[in-house]
């Protein structure tokens, strides 16, 4: 029996899959294990996938030939301006306490990532415009305080609410 691996663009025999530890008993491929892996990849990908403005399908694909969101360098300022139509991966190094402005030109369901790096002074704070929404399990995050460390913040736009909801926060890459 042959099957298409969700992680490679190659047909894999059940014997090869069993040798790789993906057995389902009797040398067959475990559908449950495969579906669990696919669901895990989809859940992680959903946080980091970019929706191109004006489309209903994610631009990121799993496997070879993946499409990465456009990287946008933001300008450090008292209020950091963001144009959501410019890309999906926004990066800024802050040199003081800052406010992250409400992204202009959002599209319903759009997902964006902010990479915020502490400048040489470190210990700076980030406040958020009124269009950002935080929940009980993901409250408004505090940035790492060490100079040079980068925090990742992932948001999804909900047009019905008019808010960017925090979906992921990872603290303190060095």
Beta strands, then each sheet from edge to edge (+ up, - down):
strand 1: 2-4
strand 2: 11-13
strand 3: 71-73
strand 4: 79-80
strand 5: 89-94
strand 6: 98-100
strand 7: 111-118
strand 8: 126-128
strand 9: 132-133
strand 10: 150-158
strand 11: 163-173
sheet 1: 1+ 2-
sheet 2: 3+ 5+ 7+ 10- 11+ 9+
sheet 3: 4+ 6+ 8+
end
